Amino acid sequence: MKFLLDTHALLWALADPERLGPIARDLLTDPEHEVFVSPVSIWEIEIKRSAGRLEAPPDLLRDLAEAGLEPLPVTLQHAHAAGCLPRHHGDPFDRLLIGQAITESLTLVTVDSAFPNYDVELLPADQ
């Protein structure tokens, strides 16, 4: 399987893996699966960190590389898909993650209660 981590799931995976549920943790650490991270999540983390609204690992990029997480570049198709989504969710970061997951046929790992309103495969991060 191929997974895309929502921003909070990424932070849990890096800084506090016990917050992930046992099913999510097992799937995400199985070498048979690919786990992707969007630059959108890094952007969101750094914006919130600089505003004093979030604590995150101090060397986030190094931690990503050490964890073996794959970067998923943002494409024009991703942006188009995000822009065409129904307005169930107004957060632009989340909308772009959903657009990426749909476009790339990835399972999105999240606990966001608005995500099930979209036609996207989900893995609850807390299960």
N, CA, C and O atoms as a GROMACS GRO file, in nm:
protein
  508
    1MET      N    1   0.083  -0.117   0.000
    1MET     CA    2   0.000   0.000   0.000
    1MET      C    3   0.088   0.124   0.000
    1MET      O    4   0.206   0.121   0.034
    2LYS      N    5   0.025   0.234  -0.039
    2LYS     CA    6   0.094   0.363  -0.040
    2LYS      C    7   0.013   0.462   0.043
    2LYS      O    8  -0.108   0.476   0.025
    3PHE      N    9   0.082   0.529   0.135
    3PHE     CA   10   0.018   0.619   0.229
    3PHE      C   11   0.072   0.761   0.215
    3PHE      O   12   0.187   0.782   0.178
    4LEU      N   13  -0.014   0.857   0.245
    4LEU     CA   14   0.026   0.997   0.258
    4LEU      C   15  -0.012   1.040   0.399
    4LEU      O   16  -0.126   1.024   0.441
    5LEU      N   17   0.085   1.096   0.471
    5LEU     CA   18   0.061   1.138   0.609
    5LEU      C   19   0.002   1.278   0.614
    5LEU      O   20   0.056   1.371   0.554
    6ASP      N   21  -0.109   1.294   0.686
    6ASP     CA   22  -0.158   1.426   0.720
    6ASP      C   23  -0.055   1.486   0.815
    6ASP      O   24   0.026   1.414   0.874
    7THR      N   25  -0.059   1.617   0.831
    7THR     CA   26   0.045   1.686   0.908
    7THR      C   27   0.055   1.635   1.052
    7THR      O   28   0.165   1.610   1.101
    8HIS      N   29  -0.057   1.618   1.119
    8HIS     CA   30  -0.050   1.570   1.258
    8HIS      C   31   0.002   1.427   1.264
    8HIS      O   32   0.075   1.392   1.357
    9ALA      N   33  -0.034   1.344   1.167
    9ALA     CA   34   0.016   1.206   1.164
    9ALA      C   35   0.167   1.205   1.142
    9ALA      O   36   0.238   1.121   1.197
   10LEU      N   37   0.216   1.297   1.060
   10LEU     CA   38   0.360   1.310   1.039
   10LEU      C   39   0.430   1.345   1.169
   10LEU      O   40   0.531   1.284   1.204
   11LEU      N   41   0.376   1.443   1.241
   11LEU     CA   42   0.438   1.482   1.368
   11LEU      C   43   0.434   1.368   1.468
   11LEU      O   44   0.531   1.347   1.541
   12TRP      N   45   0.324   1.296   1.473
   12TRP     CA   46   0.316   1.181   1.564
   12TRP      C   47   0.420   1.077   1.526
   12TRP      O   48   0.491   1.025   1.612
   13ALA      N   49   0.431   1.047   1.397
   13ALA     CA   50   0.525   0.944   1.351
   13ALA      C   51   0.669   0.981   1.386
   13ALA      O   52   0.749   0.894   1.420
   14LEU      N   53   0.702   1.110   1.377
   14LEU     CA   54   0.839   1.152   1.403
   14LEU      C   55   0.869   1.172   1.550
   14LEU      O   56   0.973   1.128   1.599
   15ALA      N   57   0.779   1.238   1.621
   15ALA     CA   58   0.810   1.282   1.757
   15ALA      C   59   0.744   1.199   1.866
   15ALA      O   60   0.793   1.197   1.979
   16ASP      N   61   0.635   1.130   1.835
   16ASP     CA   62   0.562   1.058   1.938
   16ASP      C   63   0.488   0.939   1.876
   16ASP      O   64   0.364   0.937   1.875
   17PRO      N   65   0.560   0.839   1.824
   17PRO     CA   66   0.497   0.729   1.751
   17PRO      C   67   0.391   0.654   1.830
   17PRO      O   68   0.305   0.589   1.771
   18GLU      N   69   0.396   0.660   1.962
   18GLU     CA   70   0.296   0.591   2.043
   18GLU      C   71   0.158   0.654   2.029
   18GLU      O   72   0.058   0.592   2.064
   19ARG      N   73   0.151   0.777   1.979
   19ARG     CA   74   0.020   0.841   1.955
   19ARG      C   75  -0.051   0.778   1.837
   19ARG      O   76  -0.174   0.784   1.827
   20LEU      N   77   0.026   0.719   1.746
   20LEU     CA   78  -0.037   0.646   1.636
   20LEU      C   79  -0.101   0.520   1.693
   20LEU      O   80  -0.046   0.457   1.783
   21GLY      N   81  -0.216   0.485   1.640
   21GLY     CA   82  -0.278   0.361   1.683
   21GLY      C   83  -0.196   0.241   1.637
   21GLY      O   84  -0.114   0.255   1.546
   22PRO      N   85  -0.217   0.125   1.696
   22PRO     CA   86  -0.136   0.007   1.662
   22PRO      C   87  -0.151  -0.036   1.515
   22PRO      O   88  -0.053  -0.080   1.455
   23ILE      N   89  -0.269  -0.024   1.459
   23ILE     CA   90  -0.287  -0.063   1.318
   23ILE      C   91  -0.208   0.032   1.229
   23ILE      O   92  -0.134  -0.011   1.142
   24ALA      N   93  -0.226   0.163   1.252
   24ALA     CA   94  -0.154   0.262   1.171
   24ALA      C   95  -0.003   0.246   1.188
   24ALA      O   96   0.071   0.249   1.090
   25ARG      N   97   0.042   0.230   1.310
   25ARG     CA   98   0.186   0.216   1.336
   25ARG      C   99   0.243   0.094   1.264
   25ARG      O  100   0.349   0.102   1.203
   26ASP      N  101   0.172  -0.019   1.271
   26ASP     CA  102   0.219  -0.140   1.204
   26ASP      C  103   0.225  -0.122   1.052
   26ASP      O  104   0.323  -0.161   0.988
   27LEU      N  105   0.121  -0.063   0.996
   27LEU     CA  106   0.119  -0.044   0.850
   27LEU      C  107   0.227   0.053   0.804
   27LEU      O  108   0.292   0.030   0.703
   28LEU      N  109   0.245   0.161   0.879
   28LEU     CA  110   0.340   0.263   0.838
   28LEU      C  111   0.485   0.220   0.855
   28LEU      O  112   0.574   0.274   0.788
   29THR      N  113   0.511   0.126   0.942
   29THR     CA  114   0.649   0.079   0.963
   29THR      C  115   0.680  -0.047   0.884
   29THR      O  116   0.794  -0.095   0.887
   30ASP      N  117   0.583  -0.102   0.816
   30ASP     CA  118   0.604  -0.221   0.733
   30ASP      C  119   0.680  -0.181   0.607
   30ASP      O  120   0.633  -0.097   0.531
   31PRO      N  121   0.799  -0.239   0.584
   31PRO     CA  122   0.879  -0.200   0.468
   31PRO      C  123   0.813  -0.232   0.333
   31PRO      O  124   0.859  -0.184   0.229
   32GLU      N  125   0.708  -0.311   0.335
   32GLU     CA  126   0.636  -0.340   0.211
   32GLU      C  127   0.554  -0.221   0.163
   32GLU      O  128   0.511  -0.217   0.048
   33HIS      N  129   0.531  -0.124   0.251
   33HIS     CA  130   0.448  -0.009   0.218
   33HIS      C  131   0.534   0.115   0.196
   33HIS      O  132   0.642   0.130   0.254
   34GLU      N  133   0.484   0.204   0.109
   34GLU     CA  134   0.550   0.332   0.087
   34GLU      C  135   0.475   0.439   0.165
   34GLU      O  136   0.352   0.443   0.165
   35VAL      N  137   0.551   0.526   0.232
   35VAL     CA  138   0.491   0.632   0.312
   35VAL      C  139   0.544   0.766   0.260
   35VAL      O  140   0.665   0.790   0.258
   36PHE      N  141   0.452   0.850   0.217
   36PHE     CA  142   0.487   0.978   0.157
   36PHE      C  143   0.455   1.094   0.250
   36PHE      O  144   0.366   1.088   0.334
   37VAL      N  145   0.532   1.202   0.230
   37VAL     CA  146   0.513   1.328   0.301
   37VAL      C  147   0.507   1.437   0.197
   37VAL      O  148   0.589   1.442   0.105
   38SER      N  149   0.410   1.524   0.212
   38SER     CA  150   0.396   1.637   0.120
   38SER      C  151   0.472   1.759   0.172
   38SER      O  152   0.477   1.782   0.292
   39PRO      N  153   0.531   1.836   0.082
   39PRO     CA  154   0.590   1.964   0.125
   39PRO      C  155   0.487   2.056   0.188
   39PRO      O  156   0.522   2.147   0.263
   40VAL      N  157   0.360   2.033   0.158
   40VAL     CA  158   0.252   2.111   0.217
   40VAL      C  159   0.255   2.096   0.369
   40VAL      O  160   0.234   2.193   0.442
   41SER      N  161   0.282   1.974   0.418
   41SER     CA  162   0.289   1.952   0.562
   41SER      C  163   0.407   2.027   0.624
   41SER      O  164   0.395   2.083   0.733
   42ILE      N  165   0.519   2.026   0.556
   42ILE     CA  166   0.637   2.098   0.609
   42ILE      C  167   0.608   2.247   0.614
   42ILE      O  168   0.641   2.314   0.712
   43TRP      N  169   0.546   2.299   0.510
   43TRP     CA  170   0.507   2.439   0.504
   43TRP      C  171   0.412   2.473   0.618
   43TRP      O  172   0.431   2.574   0.687
   44GLU      N  173   0.310   2.390   0.639
   44GLU     CA  174   0.214   2.412   0.747
   44GLU      C  175   0.283   2.411   0.883
   44GLU      O  176   0.256   2.497   0.966
   45ILE      N  177   0.370   2.314   0.905
   45ILE     CA  178   0.443   2.304   1.032
   45ILE      C  179   0.524   2.430   1.057
   45ILE      O  180   0.519   2.487   1.166
   46GLU      N  181   0.600   2.473   0.958
   46GLU     CA  182   0.688   2.589   0.976
   46GLU      C  183   0.610   2.718   0.994
   46GLU      O  184   0.652   2.804   1.071
   47ILE      N  185   0.497   2.734   0.926
   47ILE     CA  186   0.412   2.853   0.946
   47ILE      C  187   0.360   2.854   1.089
   47ILE      O  188   0.366   2.957   1.156
   48LYS      N  189   0.309   2.741   1.135
   48LYS     CA  190   0.253   2.734   1.270
   48LYS      C  191   0.363   2.744   1.377
   48LYS      O  192   0.341   2.803   1.483
   49ARG      N  193   0.479   2.688   1.348
   49ARG     CA  194   0.591   2.699   1.444
   49ARG      C  195   0.634   2.846   1.458
   49ARG      O  196   0.654   2.895   1.569
   50SER      N  197   0.648   2.915   1.344
   50SER     CA  198   0.693   3.054   1.350
   50SER      C  199   0.591   3.147   1.416
   50SER      O  200   0.627   3.253   1.467
   51ALA      N  201   0.464   3.106   1.415
   51ALA     CA  202   0.359   3.184   1.481
   51ALA      C  203   0.345   3.146   1.629
   51ALA      O  204   0.262   3.203   1.700
   52GLY      N  205   0.426   3.049   1.675
   52GLY     CA  206   0.420   3.006   1.814
   52GLY      C  207   0.300   2.917   1.845
   52GLY      O  208   0.264   2.902   1.962
   53ARG      N  209   0.239   2.857   1.743
   53ARG     CA  210   0.120   2.775   1.762
   53ARG      C  211   0.148   2.625   1.757
   53ARG      O  212   0.056   2.544   1.770
   54LEU      N  213   0.275   2.588   1.740
   54LEU     CA  214   0.306   2.447   1.724
   54LEU      C  215   0.450   2.421   1.765
   54LEU      O  216   0.540   2.500   1.736
   55GLU      N  217   0.470   2.308   1.832
   55GLU     CA  218   0.605   2.260   1.858
   55GLU      C  219   0.630   2.144   1.764
   55GLU      O  220   0.543   2.060   1.743
   56ALA      N  221   0.748   2.140   1.708
   56ALA     CA  222   0.785   2.035   1.613
   56ALA      C  223   0.932   2.002   1.632
   56ALA      O  224   1.007   2.080   1.690
   57PRO      N  225   0.973   1.885   1.582
   57PRO     CA  226   1.115   1.850   1.594
   57PRO      C  227   1.204   1.961   1.538
   57PRO      O  228   1.172   2.018   1.433
   58PRO      N  229   1.314   1.994   1.607
   58PRO     CA  230   1.397   2.106   1.564
   58PRO      C  231   1.462   2.087   1.427
   58PRO      O  232   1.479   2.184   1.353
   59ASP      N  233   1.497   1.965   1.393
   59ASP     CA  234   1.558   1.940   1.262
   59ASP      C  235   1.466   1.849   1.182
   59ASP      O  236   1.495   1.732   1.158
   60LEU      N  237   1.356   1.905   1.142
   60LEU     CA  238   1.249   1.831   1.078
   60LEU      C  239   1.295   1.760   0.950
   60LEU      O  240   1.262   1.643   0.930
   61LEU      N  241   1.369   1.828   0.866
   61LEU     CA  242   1.411   1.768   0.739
   61LEU      C  243   1.505   1.650   0.761
   61LEU      O  244   1.496   1.549   0.692
   62ARG      N  245   1.596   1.662   0.858
   62ARG     CA  246   1.684   1.551   0.890
   62ARG      C  247   1.604   1.432   0.942
   62ARG      O  248   1.628   1.318   0.903
   63ASP      N  249   1.507   1.460   1.030
   63ASP     CA  250   1.424   1.354   1.086
   63ASP      C  251   1.344   1.282   0.976
   63ASP      O  252   1.328   1.160   0.980
   64LEU      N  253   1.295   1.358   0.879
   64LEU     CA  254   1.222   1.297   0.766
   64LEU      C  255   1.313   1.202   0.690
   64LEU      O  256   1.274   1.089   0.660
   65ALA      N  257   1.433   1.247   0.661
   65ALA     CA  258   1.528   1.164   0.585
   65ALA      C  259   1.563   1.038   0.663
   65ALA      O  260   1.568   0.929   0.606
   66GLU      N  261   1.588   1.052   0.793
   66GLU     CA  262   1.623   0.937   0.876
   66GLU      C  263   1.509   0.837   0.888
   66GLU      O  264   1.532   0.717   0.902
   67ALA      N  265   1.386   0.887   0.884
   67ALA     CA  266   1.269   0.799   0.896
   67ALA      C  267   1.238   0.727   0.766
   67ALA      O  268   1.154   0.637   0.764
   68GLY      N  269   1.304   0.765   0.657
   68GLY     CA  270   1.281   0.699   0.529
   68GLY      C  271   1.150   0.736   0.462
   68GLY      O  272   1.099   0.663   0.378
   69LEU      N  273   1.094   0.850   0.501
   69LEU     CA  274   0.969   0.895   0.441
   69LEU      C  275   0.998   0.956   0.304
   69LEU      O  276   1.096   1.028   0.286
   70GLU      N  277   0.911   0.927   0.209
   70GLU     CA  278   0.931   0.971   0.071
   70GLU      C  279   0.865   1.106   0.048
   70GLU      O  280   0.748   1.124   0.084
   71PRO      N  281   0.937   1.202  -0.012
   71PRO     CA  282   0.871   1.328  -0.046
   71PRO      C  283   0.777   1.309  -0.166
   71PRO      O  284   0.807   1.234  -0.259
   72LEU      N  285   0.664   1.377  -0.161
   72LEU     CA  286   0.568   1.376  -0.271
   72LEU      C  287   0.555   1.520  -0.321
   72LEU      O  288   0.482   1.599  -0.262
   73PRO      N  289   0.625   1.553  -0.429
   73PRO     CA  290   0.618   1.690  -0.480
   73PRO      C  291   0.475   1.730  -0.516
   73PRO      O  292   0.394   1.646  -0.555
   74VAL      N  293   0.447   1.858  -0.503
   74VAL     CA  294   0.317   1.912  -0.543
   74VAL      C  295   0.320   1.940  -0.693
   74VAL      O  296   0.412   2.005  -0.744
   75THR      N  297   0.218   1.892  -0.763
   75THR     CA  298   0.211   1.912  -0.908
   75THR      C  299   0.092   2.000  -0.943
   75THR      O  300   0.007   2.030  -0.859
   76LEU      N  301   0.087   2.042  -1.068
   76LEU     CA  302  -0.027   2.118  -1.117
   76LEU      C  303  -0.156   2.036  -1.104
   76LEU      O  304  -0.261   2.092  -1.074
   77GLN      N  305  -0.148   1.906  -1.127
   77GLN     CA  306  -0.265   1.820  -1.116
   77GLN      C  307  -0.316   1.816  -0.972
   77GLN      O  308  -0.437   1.814  -0.949
   78HIS      N  309  -0.224   1.814  -0.877
   78HIS     CA  310  -0.263   1.814  -0.736
   78HIS      C  311  -0.337   1.944  -0.702
   78HIS      O  312  -0.441   1.942  -0.636
   79ALA      N  313  -0.281   2.055  -0.747
   79ALA     CA  314  -0.343   2.186  -0.719
   79ALA      C  315  -0.481   2.194  -0.784
   79ALA      O  316  -0.575   2.246  -0.724
   80HIS      N  317  -0.492   2.144  -0.905
   80HIS     CA  318  -0.621   2.146  -0.974
   80HIS      C  319  -0.723   2.060  -0.898
   80HIS      O  320  -0.836   2.103  -0.877
   81ALA      N  321  -0.683   1.940  -0.858
   81ALA     CA  322  -0.773   1.851  -0.784
   81ALA      C  323  -0.818   1.917  -0.654
   81ALA      O  324  -0.935   1.909  -0.618
   82ALA      N  325  -0.726   1.980  -0.583
   82ALA     CA  326  -0.761   2.046  -0.456
   82ALA      C  327  -0.859   2.160  -0.480
   82ALA      O  328  -0.954   2.178  -0.404
   83GLY      N  329  -0.836   2.236  -0.585
   83GLY     CA  330  -0.923   2.348  -0.615
   83GLY      C  331  -1.063   2.307  -0.657
   83GLY      O  332  -1.158   2.383  -0.640
   84CYS      N  333  -1.076   2.186  -0.710
   84CYS     CA  334  -1.206   2.137  -0.756
   84CYS      C  335  -1.285   2.063  -0.648
   84CYS      O  336  -1.398   2.022  -0.672
   85LEU      N  337  -1.227   2.044  -0.532
   85LEU     CA  338  -1.296   1.972  -0.425
   85LEU      C  339  -1.417   2.049  -0.375
   85LEU      O  340  -1.416   2.173  -0.376
   86PRO      N  341  -1.521   1.978  -0.333
   86PRO     CA  342  -1.633   2.048  -0.267
   86PRO      C  343  -1.583   2.115  -0.139
   86PRO      O  344  -1.480   2.076  -0.084
   87ARG      N  345  -1.655   2.214  -0.093
   87ARG     CA  346  -1.610   2.295   0.021
   87ARG      C  347  -1.645   2.235   0.157
   87ARG      O  348  -1.690   2.306   0.246
   88HIS      N  349  -1.625   2.105   0.173
   88HIS     CA  350  -1.649   2.043   0.303
   88HIS      C  351  -1.545   2.089   0.405
   88HIS      O  352  -1.571   2.091   0.525
   89HIS      N  353  -1.430   2.127   0.355
   89HIS     CA  354  -1.317   2.162   0.440
   89HIS      C  355  -1.254   2.288   0.382
   89HIS      O  356  -1.224   2.293   0.263
   90GLY      N  357  -1.233   2.388   0.465
   90GLY     CA  358  -1.178   2.514   0.416
   90GLY      C  359  -1.028   2.529   0.430
   90GLY      O  360  -0.970   2.622   0.375
   91ASP      N  361  -0.963   2.438   0.502
   91ASP     CA  362  -0.819   2.450   0.527
   91ASP      C  363  -0.742   2.420   0.398
   91ASP      O  364  -0.751   2.309   0.345
   92PRO      N  365  -0.667   2.519   0.346
   92PRO     CA  366  -0.598   2.497   0.217
   92PRO      C  367  -0.490   2.388   0.224
   92PRO      O  368  -0.466   2.319   0.126
   93PHE      N  369  -0.425   2.374   0.340
   93PHE     CA  370  -0.325   2.268   0.354
   93PHE      C  371  -0.392   2.131   0.340
   93PHE      O  372  -0.345   2.046   0.264
   94ASP      N  373  -0.500   2.112   0.412
   94ASP     CA  374  -0.570   1.984   0.408
   94ASP      C  375  -0.630   1.957   0.271
   94ASP      O  376  -0.627   1.844   0.223
   95ARG      N  377  -0.684   2.060   0.208
   95ARG     CA  378  -0.743   2.041   0.074
   95ARG      C  379  -0.637   1.995  -0.026
   95ARG      O  380  -0.664   1.911  -0.112
   96LEU      N  381  -0.516   2.051  -0.015
   96LEU     CA  382  -0.409   2.009  -0.106
   96LEU      C  383  -0.364   1.866  -0.076
   96LEU      O  384  -0.337   1.790  -0.169
   97LEU      N  385  -0.357   1.829   0.051
   97LEU     CA  386  -0.323   1.690   0.084
   97LEU      C  387  -0.428   1.594   0.028
   97LEU      O  388  -0.394   1.488  -0.025
   98ILE      N  389  -0.556   1.631   0.041
   98ILE     CA  390  -0.663   1.547  -0.014
   98ILE      C  391  -0.649   1.538  -0.166
   98ILE      O  392  -0.662   1.429  -0.223
   99GLY      N  393  -0.622   1.650  -0.231
   99GLY     CA  394  -0.602   1.650  -0.376
   99GLY      C  395  -0.486   1.561  -0.418
   99GLY      O  396  -0.495   1.490  -0.518
  100GLN      N  397  -0.379   1.564  -0.343
  100GLN     CA  398  -0.264   1.478  -0.373
  100GLN      C  399  -0.301   1.331  -0.355
  100GLN      O  400  -0.271   1.248  -0.441
  101ALA      N  401  -0.367   1.299  -0.245
  101ALA     CA  402  -0.403   1.160  -0.218
  101ALA      C  403  -0.496   1.106  -0.326
  101ALA      O  404  -0.480   0.993  -0.373
  102ILE      N  405  -0.593   1.185  -0.366
  102ILE     CA  406  -0.687   1.141  -0.469
  102ILE      C  407  -0.614   1.122  -0.602
  102ILE      O  408  -0.630   1.018  -0.667
  103THR      N  409  -0.535   1.220  -0.642
  103THR     CA  410  -0.465   1.215  -0.770
  103THR      C  411  -0.368   1.098  -0.779
  103THR      O  412  -0.356   1.034  -0.884
  104GLU      N  413  -0.300   1.069  -0.668
  104GLU     CA  414  -0.196   0.965  -0.668
  104GLU      C  415  -0.247   0.830  -0.617
  104GLU      O  416  -0.169   0.736  -0.604
  105SER      N  417  -0.376   0.820  -0.588
  105SER     CA  418  -0.436   0.696  -0.533
  105SER      C  419  -0.363   0.650  -0.406
  105SER      O  420  -0.324   0.534  -0.393
  106LEU      N  421  -0.346   0.744  -0.315
  106LEU     CA  422  -0.280   0.716  -0.187
  106LEU      C  423  -0.385   0.710  -0.077
  106LEU      O  424  -0.490   0.775  -0.085
  107THR      N  425  -0.356   0.633   0.025
  107THR     CA  426  -0.440   0.630   0.145
  107THR      C  427  -0.389   0.739   0.238
  107THR      O  428  -0.271   0.741   0.274
  108LEU      N  429  -0.478   0.828   0.278
  108LEU     CA  430  -0.443   0.941   0.362
  108LEU      C  431  -0.456   0.900   0.509
  108LEU      O  432  -0.561   0.852   0.552
  109VAL      N  433  -0.350   0.921   0.585
  109VAL     CA  434  -0.346   0.885   0.727
  109VAL      C  435  -0.379   1.010   0.807
  109VAL      O  436  -0.304   1.107   0.807
  110THR      N  437  -0.493   1.006   0.877
  110THR     CA  438  -0.542   1.125   0.945
  110THR      C  439  -0.642   1.089   1.054
  110THR      O  440  -0.690   0.976   1.060
  111VAL      N  441  -0.671   1.186   1.140
  111VAL     CA  442  -0.785   1.176   1.232
  111VAL      C  443  -0.882   1.290   1.206
  111VAL      O  444  -0.976   1.309   1.283
  112ASP      N  445  -0.860   1.366   1.101
  112ASP     CA  446  -0.944   1.482   1.070
  112ASP      C  447  -1.086   1.435   1.038
  112ASP      O  448  -1.106   1.354   0.947
  113SER      N  449  -1.182   1.487   1.111
  113SER     CA  450  -1.321   1.443   1.096
  113SER      C  451  -1.386   1.491   0.967
  113SER      O  452  -1.492   1.441   0.931
  114ALA      N  453  -1.327   1.588   0.898
  114ALA     CA  454  -1.385   1.636   0.771
  114ALA      C  455  -1.341   1.552   0.652
  114ALA      O  456  -1.406   1.556   0.547
  115PHE      N  457  -1.234   1.476   0.665
  115PHE     CA  458  -1.181   1.402   0.550
  115PHE      C  459  -1.275   1.295   0.496
  115PHE      O  460  -1.277   1.274   0.374
  116PRO      N  461  -1.354   1.227   0.579
  116PRO     CA  462  -1.445   1.126   0.524
  116PRO      C  463  -1.552   1.183   0.429
  116PRO      O  464  -1.619   1.108   0.359
  117ASN      N  465  -1.568   1.315   0.427
  117ASN     CA  466  -1.662   1.377   0.335
  117ASN      C  467  -1.613   1.375   0.190
  117ASN      O  468  -1.688   1.409   0.098
  118TYR      N  469  -1.488   1.337   0.170
  118TYR     CA  470  -1.428   1.334   0.036
  118TYR      C  471  -1.412   1.190  -0.011
  118TYR      O  472  -1.409   1.097   0.069
  119ASP      N  473  -1.401   1.176  -0.139
  119ASP     CA  474  -1.382   1.045  -0.201
  119ASP      C  475  -1.233   1.010  -0.200
  119ASP      O  476  -1.168   1.007  -0.305
  120VAL      N  477  -1.181   0.984  -0.081
  120VAL     CA  478  -1.039   0.954  -0.064
  120VAL      C  479  -1.028   0.836   0.033
  120VAL      O  480  -1.103   0.827   0.131
  121GLU      N  481  -0.934   0.748   0.006
  121GLU     CA  482  -0.909   0.635   0.097
  121GLU      C  483  -0.844   0.688   0.224
  121GLU      O  484  -0.753   0.772   0.218
  122LEU      N  485  -0.890   0.639   0.339
  122LEU     CA  486  -0.840   0.688   0.468
  122LEU      C  487  -0.793   0.573   0.556
  122LEU      O  488  -0.848   0.463   0.554
  123LEU      N  489  -0.690   0.603   0.634
  123LEU     CA  490  -0.646   0.517   0.742
  123LEU      C  491  -0.650   0.603   0.868
  123LEU      O  492  -0.574   0.699   0.878
  124PRO      N  493  -0.736   0.569   0.964
  124PRO     CA  494  -0.738   0.648   1.088
  124PRO      C  495  -0.602   0.638   1.160
  124PRO      O  496  -0.556   0.528   1.191
  125ALA      N  497  -0.541   0.750   1.184
  125ALA     CA  498  -0.410   0.753   1.248
  125ALA      C  499  -0.414   0.702   1.390
  125ALA      O  500  -0.311   0.660   1.444
  126ASP      N  501  -0.530   0.706   1.453
  126ASP     CA  502  -0.539   0.666   1.593
  126ASP      C  503  -0.588   0.524   1.612
  126ASP      O  504  -0.619   0.484   1.725
  127GLN      N  505  -0.597   0.447   1.506
  127GLN     CA  506  -0.640   0.307   1.519
  127GLN      C  507  -0.523   0.213   1.510
  127GLN      O  508  -0.540   0.091   1.519
   0.00000   0.00000   0.00000
